[in-house]
């Protein structure tokens, strides 16, 4: 028997398209077997206060609408509450939804909310900050830190990729240290993916990652030149066997990560930390509404 009787929906509606997506989601949720307390939040600073107020009503499910950054920034506040996380993919890459197999269109995602099944999953952690899908060191945070907000709103993934190409020209490889003491591994790297999910930037790059593995996966794109990173992204995008050539993968429940020089870390697209950090896994810490596996 489905235990979902009430839900709160918090949608990041900063842009005009966000308002339209909120209206579409409300329409698609009509006829659901649960009541929905829906909120369109135009000011990002009000997302957390709105979520906290919604949680006071003790809903069975909290639906978060936005991109990967929105999901990761709010998921911390769900922990400790007996709620199921529901997700609406309203971002650019929607990597978390891709990992879960949730359709990327609003009607399809809402159908999962109506007919899916709660699935217990892990969350990644950078020090004390929980995240849903993937954190990164290297080019990705450089892009996230500098990309004008209007580029993503107006041009979507195409504009984002164009800005990424510009930042690639300014990017330099760095020294990476994984682990501690005598067993620490040192290497030159062009990108580090600290992964709970398989997708990064909308592309499946970390195939070993599983949302319920109980391990954090650290995938390193090695090399002293930028060509290795370009090769890896191209090979990943086109699903070529060569996508594994330049990578080294570390598994564990907790891994210390340091870089020389210290570098920013993007957590699901938002620059929120800086090396050195502890990357950890919080195993089976939350339930998410996912498609029923056939």
KEKE-3310 file (N, C-alpha, C; in steps of 0.2 Angstrom, whole numbers, plus 5000, padded with zeros to 4 digits):
npx = (5004:5003:5011:5011:5002:5002:5010:5024:5028:5042:5048:5061:5059:5065:5067:5058:5054:5054:5043:5033:5036:5033:5019:5016:5019:5010:4998:5000:5001:4988:4974:4982:4985:4988:4988:4994:5005:5010:5024:5031:5046:5054:5065:5080:5086:5076:5072:5077:5071:5057:5056:5058:5047:5037:5040:5036:5023:5023:5024:5022:5030:5042:5044:5056:5059:5070:5087:5102:5110:5100:5094:5104:5107:5096:5094:5100:5092:5081:5085:5083:5070:5055:5052:5049:5060:5055:5058:5059:5065:5072:5083:5099:5108:5103:5108:5106:5093:5095:5103:5095:5085:5074:5062:5065:5056:5042:5029:5032:5041:5032:5024:5031:5032:5019:5017:5028:5041:5047:5064:5078:5093:5111:5119:5132:5146:5155:5166:5156:5145:5131:5128:5119:5123:5136:5152:5166:5182:5193:5191:5177:5172:5178:5171:5158:5160:5162:5153:5141:5125:5114:5118:5116:5102:5097:5103:5104:5111:5119:5124:5131:5141:5148:5153:5161:5171:5178:5183:5191:5202:5209:5213:5223:5232:5234:5242:5237:5233:5227:5221:5230:5245:5258:5252:5246:5241:5249:5247:5247:5233:5219:5205:5194:5182:5170:5160:5143:5133:5131:5132:5138:5138:5127:5132:5136:5149:5155:5155:5155:5149:5136:5120:5117:5127:5135:5148:5159:5164:5179:5184:5198:5204:5218:5234:5247:5244:5231:5224:5221:5209:5200:5200:5194:5181:5175:5176:5168:5156:5153:5152:5164:5176:5188:5186:5190:5204:5212:5209:5209:5203:5196:5190:5179:5173:5177:5188:5202:5206:5217:5224:5237:5240:5229:5212:5195:5180:5166:5150:5138:5137:5137:5149:5156:5166:5183:5199:5210:5199:5188:5181:5166:5154:5137:5128:5113:5104:5093:5077:5070:5059:5057:5057:5047:5056:5057)
npy = (4994:5011:5023:5037:5051:5064:5078:5090:5103:5111:5122:5129:5143:5154:5159:5165:5154:5145:5148:5144:5130:5127:5129:5119:5107:5108:5106:5093:5086:5085:5075:5066:5054:5059:5074:5090:5102:5116:5126:5140:5147:5161:5169:5163:5163:5161:5148:5138:5143:5141:5128:5123:5128:5121:5108:5108:5104:5091:5082:5067:5066:5076:5086:5091:5104:5108:5111:5100:5107:5113:5102:5096:5107:5107:5095:5091:5096:5088:5077:5067:5069:5060:5058:5055:5059:5067:5071:5084:5086:5101:5107:5111:5100:5089:5077:5069:5064:5057:5047:5040:5036:5043:5051:5065:5075:5085:5079:5065:5064:5067:5057:5047:5051:5049:5035:5028:5020:5021:5022:5017:5026:5031:5046:5057:5065:5080:5084:5090:5092:5087:5079:5075:5069:5072:5078:5089:5093:5104:5108:5109:5116:5128:5132:5133:5143:5154:5156:5166:5169:5171:5165:5151:5152:5157:5150:5137:5120:5121:5134:5133:5123:5131:5141:5133:5128:5140:5142:5131:5134:5142:5134:5124:5108:5099:5095:5080:5072:5058:5050:5046:5048:5036:5028:5036:5042:5050:5060:5068:5078:5081:5082:5078:5068:5066:5054:5050:5046:5040:5050:5065:5082:5079:5068:5051:5046:5040:5025:5015:5020:5019:5022:5015:5009:5010:5016:5029:5035:5040:5046:5049:5059:5058:5065:5077:5086:5095:5088:5075:5077:5082:5071:5062:5067:5068:5054:5049:5055:5050:5036:5028:5015:5020:5029:5025:5025:5036:5036:5034:5025:5027:5018:5019:5021:5033:5046:5055:5070:5080:5094:5102:5117:5122:5120:5125:5117:5110:5106:5097:5106:5119:5130:5126:5122:5119:5112:5105:5091:5079:5066:5057:5044:5043:5030:5023:5033:5041:5040:5040:5044:5033:5026:5011:4996:4985)
npz = (5000:4996:5005:5004:5007:5009:5002:5000:4989:4982:4972:4963:4956:4949:4936:4922:4915:4925:4932:4923:4922:4935:4935:4925:4932:4943:4936:4931:4942:4946:4951:4958:4971:4982:4993:4988:4994:4987:4982:4973:4972:4970:4974:4978:4990:4999:4998:5007:5020:5015:5013:5026:5033:5026:5030:5043:5043:5042:5030:5019:5008:5000:4987:4977:4965:4952:4947:4949:4958:4966:4972:4979:4988:4996:5001:5013:5023:5024:5030:5045:5046:5043:5028:5011:4997:4983:4965:4953:4937:4933:4929:4920:4917:4925:4931:4943:4942:4930:4934:4943:4934:4931:4921:4910:4907:4912:4913:4913:4924:4935:4934:4939:4952:4956:4953:4957:4967:4984:4986:4994:4996:4995:5001:4995:5004:5007:5018:5030:5022:5014:4998:4982:4970:4962:4966:4961:4956:4947:4930:4930:4942:4940:4929:4934:4943:4936:4926:4918:4924:4915:4904:4906:4908:4896:4885:4889:4888:4877:4878:4890:4887:4877:4885:4893:4884:4883:4896:4896:4889:4898:4908:4920:4923:4939:4954:4963:4978:4985:4999:5015:5024:5022:5013:5004:4988:4974:4960:4944:4938:4929:4931:4944:4950:4962:4966:4969:4960:4943:4933:4926:4923:4915:4907:4906:4915:4926:4928:4938:4949:4961:4967:4979:4984:4995:4995:4992:4976:4969:4955:4944:4932:4924:4920:4913:4904:4895:4885:4889:4897:4888:4879:4887:4890:4878:4874:4884:4881:4868:4871:4870:4871:4874:4885:4897:4897:4902:4916:4934:4947:4964:4978:4993:5010:5016:5010:5010:5001:4993:4985:4975:4968:4982:4978:4972:4975:4966:4970:4965:4954:4961:4968:4983:4992:4997:4993:5006:5008:5016:5008:5009:5012:5015:5019:5013:5018:5015:5007:4991:4978:4965:4949:4946:4945:4932)
capx = (5000:5007:5010:5011:4996:5003:5017:5025:5032:5046:5051:5065:5056:5069:5067:5051:5053:5053:5036:5030:5037:5029:5012:5015:5020:5004:4993:5002:4999:4980:4972:4987:4982:4990:4987:5001:5006:5015:5027:5035:5050:5057:5071:5084:5087:5070:5071:5077:5065:5051:5056:5057:5040:5033:5042:5033:5017:5025:5022:5025:5035:5044:5046:5061:5060:5076:5093:5106:5112:5095:5092:5109:5107:5091:5093:5102:5087:5076:5088:5080:5062:5052:5050:5052:5062:5053:5062:5057:5071:5071:5089:5102:5110:5098:5112:5104:5087:5097:5106:5089:5081:5068:5061:5067:5051:5038:5024:5036:5044:5027:5021:5035:5029:5012:5016:5034:5041:5052:5070:5083:5099:5116:5121:5139:5147:5161:5166:5149:5140:5128:5126:5115:5125:5143:5156:5171:5188:5196:5188:5170:5171:5180:5166:5153:5162:5163:5148:5136:5118:5110:5120:5112:5095:5095:5105:5104:5117:5123:5128:5135:5146:5152:5157:5166:5176:5182:5187:5196:5209:5213:5214:5230:5232:5236:5244:5232:5234:5222:5223:5234:5251:5262:5248:5243:5243:5250:5247:5245:5226:5215:5199:5192:5175:5169:5153:5138:5129:5135:5132:5142:5137:5123:5135:5138:5156:5158:5150:5156:5145:5129:5117:5116:5133:5139:5154:5160:5169:5183:5187:5203:5207:5226:5238:5250:5241:5223:5221:5218:5203:5196:5199:5190:5174:5173:5175:5162:5150:5151:5152:5169:5180:5194:5184:5193:5211:5216:5206:5211:5197:5197:5183:5180:5168:5180:5194:5205:5208:5221:5227:5242:5238:5222:5207:5188:5176:5159:5145:5132:5137:5138:5156:5154:5171:5190:5203:5209:5193:5186:5175:5163:5147:5131:5125:5106:5102:5087:5072:5069:5053:5060:5053:5047:5060:5053)
capy = (5000:5017:5027:5044:5054:5071:5080:5097:5104:5117:5123:5135:5147:5160:5162:5164:5147:5141:5149:5140:5123:5126:5128:5113:5102:5108:5103:5086:5082:5085:5068:5062:5051:5063:5081:5093:5109:5118:5133:5142:5151:5165:5171:5157:5164:5159:5141:5134:5144:5139:5121:5122:5129:5115:5102:5108:5101:5084:5079:5061:5067:5082:5086:5097:5105:5112:5107:5096:5111:5114:5096:5095:5112:5107:5088:5091:5098:5083:5071:5067:5069:5054:5060:5053:5064:5067:5075:5086:5088:5107:5110:5110:5093:5084:5071:5065:5061:5052:5041:5037:5034:5047:5054:5072:5079:5085:5073:5058:5064:5067:5050:5043:5053:5046:5028:5025:5016:5023:5018:5019:5027:5034:5052:5059:5070:5084:5086:5089:5094:5081:5080:5070:5066:5072:5084:5089:5097:5105:5112:5110:5122:5134:5134:5135:5149:5160:5156:5171:5166:5172:5160:5145:5153:5159:5145:5130:5116:5123:5140:5131:5120:5136:5144:5128:5129:5146:5141:5126:5137:5145:5129:5120:5102:5101:5089:5077:5067:5054:5046:5049:5045:5032:5025:5041:5041:5056:5060:5074:5077:5087:5082:5073:5067:5063:5052:5045:5044:5039:5055:5071:5086:5076:5063:5046:5046:5036:5019:5011:5023:5016:5026:5011:5004:5011:5018:5035:5034:5045:5045:5054:5060:5059:5068:5083:5091:5096:5084:5069:5079:5083:5065:5058:5069:5066:5047:5047:5057:5045:5030:5024:5011:5024:5033:5022:5025:5041:5037:5030:5025:5025:5017:5019:5025:5039:5047:5062:5073:5086:5096:5107:5121:5121:5121:5125:5111:5111:5101:5097:5112:5125:5130:5127:5120:5120:5107:5098:5089:5072:5064:5052:5041:5042:5024:5022:5039:5044:5037:5044:5041:5031:5022:5004:4992:4980)
capz = (5000:4995:5011:5002:5007:5008:4999:4999:4983:4983:4965:4961:4950:4949:4930:4919:4913:4931:4934:4918:4924:4941:4933:4922:4937:4947:4932:4930:4949:4947:4951:4962:4977:4988:4993:4987:4996:4982:4983:4968:4976:4965:4978:4980:4998:5002:4997:5014:5024:5013:5015:5033:5035:5023:5034:5049:5042:5042:5024:5018:5003:4999:4980:4975:4958:4951:4945:4953:4963:4970:4975:4984:4993:5001:5004:5020:5028:5024:5035:5051:5045:5040:5022:5005:4992:4976:4961:4947:4934:4930:4928:4914:4916:4928:4932:4948:4939:4925:4938:4945:4928:4931:4914:4911:4905:4918:4914:4915:4931:4939:4934:4944:4959:4957:4953:4958:4973:4987:4985:4999:4993:4999:4999:4996:5008:5007:5025:5033:5017:5010:4991:4979:4964:4961:4967:4956:4956:4941:4926:4932:4947:4936:4924:4938:4947:4932:4921:4919:4925:4909:4899:4907:4907:4889:4880:4891:4888:4872:4880:4895:4883:4874:4891:4896:4880:4884:4902:4895:4887:4904:4913:4920:4927:4946:4958:4967:4983:4988:5005:5020:5026:5018:5008:5000:4981:4971:4953:4940:4936:4925:4934:4950:4951:4968:4964:4972:4954:4937:4928:4928:4918:4910:4903:4910:4916:4932:4928:4944:4955:4962:4973:4985:4985:5002:4994:4988:4971:4966:4948:4942:4925:4925:4914:4913:4899:4895:4880:4892:4899:4882:4876:4891:4890:4871:4874:4888:4877:4863:4874:4867:4875:4877:4890:4903:4897:4906:4922:4939:4952:4971:4981:5000:5014:5017:5007:5010:4995:4993:4979:4975:4974:4985:4973:4974:4973:4965:4973:4960:4950:4965:4971:4990:4996:4994:4996:5006:5011:5017:5004:5013:5010:5020:5016:5015:5023:5013:5002:4985:4974:4959:4944:4948:4941:4928)
cpx = (5004:5006:5010:5004:4996:5010:5017:5030:5036:5050:5055:5063:5059:5068:5059:5049:5051:5046:5032:5030:5033:5022:5011:5015:5013:4999:4994:5000:4992:4978:4977:4983:4984:4989:4994:5000:5012:5017:5032:5040:5055:5064:5075:5085:5082:5068:5071:5072:5058:5050:5055:5050:5036:5034:5038:5026:5017:5022:5025:5030:5036:5047:5050:5061:5065:5081:5096:5108:5107:5093:5098:5109:5102:5090:5095:5097:5081:5078:5085:5072:5060:5049:5053:5054:5059:5057:5059:5063:5070:5077:5092:5104:5106:5102:5109:5098:5090:5100:5100:5084:5074:5067:5063:5062:5046:5033:5027:5038:5038:5023:5025:5033:5023:5012:5023:5035:5047:5058:5075:5090:5104:5116:5129:5140:5154:5161:5159:5143:5137:5127:5123:5119:5133:5146:5162:5176:5191:5192:5181:5169:5173:5175:5160:5154:5161:5157:5142:5129:5114:5112:5116:5105:5093:5097:5106:5111:5122:5127:5133:5142:5151:5156:5163:5172:5181:5186:5192:5203:5213:5215:5221:5229:5235:5238:5238:5235:5228:5224:5227:5240:5255:5259:5245:5246:5244:5250:5246:5238:5224:5208:5198:5185:5173:5161:5149:5134:5134:5136:5135:5141:5132:5125:5137:5145:5159:5153:5150:5151:5138:5126:5116:5121:5137:5146:5154:5166:5173:5187:5192:5204:5214:5229:5241:5248:5233:5220:5218:5211:5198:5195:5193:5182:5172:5171:5169:5156:5148:5151:5158:5173:5186:5192:5188:5201:5215:5213:5209:5205:5199:5190:5184:5174:5170:5187:5196:5207:5211:5224:5233:5242:5231:5217:5200:5185:5169:5155:5139:5131:5137:5145:5155:5160:5178:5194:5208:5202:5193:5180:5172:5156:5143:5127:5117:5102:5095:5083:5070:5063:5057:5056:5053:5051:5056:5057)
cpy = (5006:5021:5034:5047:5061:5073:5088:5098:5110:5117:5129:5138:5154:5164:5162:5157:5143:5142:5144:5132:5122:5125:5121:5107:5102:5105:5096:5082:5082:5077:5064:5059:5054:5070:5084:5101:5112:5125:5134:5148:5155:5168:5165:5157:5161:5151:5137:5136:5142:5131:5119:5123:5123:5109:5102:5105:5094:5080:5072:5061:5074:5082:5092:5098:5110:5108:5103:5100:5112:5108:5095:5101:5111:5100:5087:5092:5093:5077:5072:5068:5063:5056:5056:5059:5062:5072:5077:5089:5095:5111:5109:5103:5088:5077:5066:5061:5056:5046:5037:5034:5037:5051:5062:5077:5079:5080:5067:5058:5064:5060:5046:5045:5050:5038:5024:5022:5019:5019:5021:5020:5031:5042:5053:5064:5073:5087:5085:5091:5088:5083:5074:5066:5066:5079:5084:5094:5098:5110:5114:5115:5128:5137:5137:5141:5155:5161:5161:5167:5166:5167:5153:5146:5153:5153:5138:5126:5118:5129:5138:5127:5125:5139:5139:5128:5134:5145:5136:5129:5140:5140:5125:5114:5104:5094:5086:5072:5064:5049:5050:5045:5041:5029:5030:5041:5048:5056:5067:5073:5083:5087:5077:5073:5063:5061:5048:5042:5044:5045:5062:5076:5084:5070:5057:5045:5041:5030:5015:5014:5020:5020:5022:5007:5005:5013:5025:5033:5040:5043:5051:5054:5062:5062:5075:5088:5090:5091:5078:5071:5079:5076:5061:5060:5067:5058:5045:5049:5052:5038:5025:5020:5015:5028:5031:5023:5030:5041:5032:5031:5023:5023:5017:5022:5032:5040:5054:5064:5080:5088:5102:5111:5120:5124:5121:5118:5113:5105:5102:5104:5119:5124:5131:5124:5121:5114:5109:5097:5081:5071:5057:5050:5041:5036:5024:5027:5042:5040:5042:5040:5039:5027:5015:5000:4986:4974)
cpz = (5000:5002:5010:5002:5007:5005:4999:4993:4983:4976:4965:4955:4949:4942:4928:4917:4919:4933:4929:4920:4931:4940:4930:4927:4941:4943:4932:4936:4950:4947:4955:4968:4983:4987:4992:4990:4992:4983:4977:4972:4971:4968:4980:4987:5002:5001:5003:5019:5022:5014:5022:5036:5032:5028:5041:5049:5041:5036:5023:5013:5002:4991:4979:4968:4957:4948:4950:4959:4968:4975:4981:4990:4998:5004:5011:5025:5028:5029:5042:5051:5041:5033:5016:5000:4985:4972:4955:4943:4930:4929:4921:4912:4919:4929:4937:4945:4934:4928:4940:4940:4928:4924:4915:4909:4911:4919:4916:4922:4936:4939:4939:4951:4961:4957:4955:4965:4977:4987:4990:4996:4998:4997:5000:5001:5007:5014:5028:5028:5013:5002:4988:4974:4963:4963:4962:4957:4949:4937:4928:4937:4944:4932:4929:4942:4943:4927:4922:4920:4919:4904:4900:4906:4899:4884:4882:4890:4883:4874:4886:4892:4880:4879:4893:4891:4881:4890:4901:4893:4892:4909:4913:4925:4934:4949:4963:4972:4986:4993:5010:5021:5021:5012:5003:4992:4978:4964:4950:4938:4933:4928:4939:4950:4957:4968:4968:4966:4948:4933:4931:4922:4913:4906:4908:4910:4921:4932:4934:4949:4955:4968:4979:4986:4992:5001:4990:4982:4969:4960:4946:4935:4925:4919:4916:4908:4898:4890:4883:4894:4893:4879:4880:4891:4883:4871:4878:4884:4872:4865:4871:4872:4878:4882:4897:4903:4901:4913:4927:4944:4959:4974:4989:5003:5015:5014:5008:5003:4996:4986:4980:4969:4977:4979:4975:4971:4972:4967:4969:4957:4954:4968:4979:4994:4993:4997:5001:5010:5012:5013:5007:5010:5016:5018:5018:5019:5021:5008:4997:4981:4967:4955:4947:4943:4938:4928)
residu = (UNK:UNK:UNK:UNK:UNK:UNK:UNK:UNK:UNK:UNK:UNK:UNK:UNK:UNK:UNK:UNK:UNK:UNK:UNK:UNK:UNK:UNK:UNK:UNK:UNK:UNK:UNK:UNK:UNK:UNK:UNK:UNK:UNK:UNK:UNK:UNK:UNK:UNK:UNK:UNK:UNK:UNK:UNK:UNK:UNK:UNK:UNK:UNK:UNK:UNK:UNK:UNK:UNK:UNK:UNK:UNK:UNK:UNK:UNK:UNK:UNK:UNK:UNK:UNK:UNK:UNK:UNK:UNK:UNK:UNK:UNK:UNK:UNK:UNK:UNK:UNK:UNK:UNK:UNK:UNK:UNK:UNK:UNK:UNK:UNK:UNK:UNK:UNK:UNK:UNK:UNK:UNK:UNK:UNK:UNK:UNK:UNK:UNK:UNK:UNK:UNK:UNK:UNK:UNK:UNK:UNK:UNK:UNK:UNK:UNK:UNK:UNK:UNK:UNK:UNK:UNK:UNK:UNK:UNK:UNK:UNK:UNK:UNK:UNK:UNK:UNK:UNK:UNK:UNK:UNK:UNK:UNK:UNK:UNK:UNK:UNK:UNK:UNK:UNK:UNK:UNK:UNK:UNK:UNK:UNK:UNK:UNK:UNK:UNK:UNK:UNK:UNK:UNK:UNK:UNK:UNK:UNK:UNK:UNK:UNK:UNK:UNK:UNK:UNK:UNK:UNK:UNK:UNK:UNK:UNK:UNK:UNK:UNK:UNK:UNK:UNK:UNK:UNK:UNK:UNK:UNK:UNK:UNK:UNK:UNK:UNK:UNK:UNK:UNK:UNK:UNK:UNK:UNK:UNK:UNK:UNK:UNK:UNK:UNK:UNK:UNK:UNK:UNK:UNK:UNK:UNK:UNK:UNK:UNK:UNK:UNK:UNK:UNK:UNK:UNK:UNK:UNK:UNK:UNK:UNK:UNK:UNK:UNK:UNK:UNK:UNK:UNK:UNK:UNK:UNK:UNK:UNK:UNK:UNK:UNK:UNK:UNK:UNK:UNK:UNK:UNK:UNK:UNK:UNK:UNK:UNK:UNK:UNK:UNK:UNK:UNK:UNK:UNK:UNK:UNK:UNK:UNK:UNK:UNK:UNK:UNK:UNK:UNK:UNK:UNK:UNK:UNK:UNK:UNK:UNK:UNK:UNK:UNK:UNK:UNK:UNK:UNK:UNK:UNK:UNK:UNK:UNK:UNK:UNK:UNK:UNK:UNK:UNK:UNK:UNK:UNK:UNK:UNK:UNK)
# end
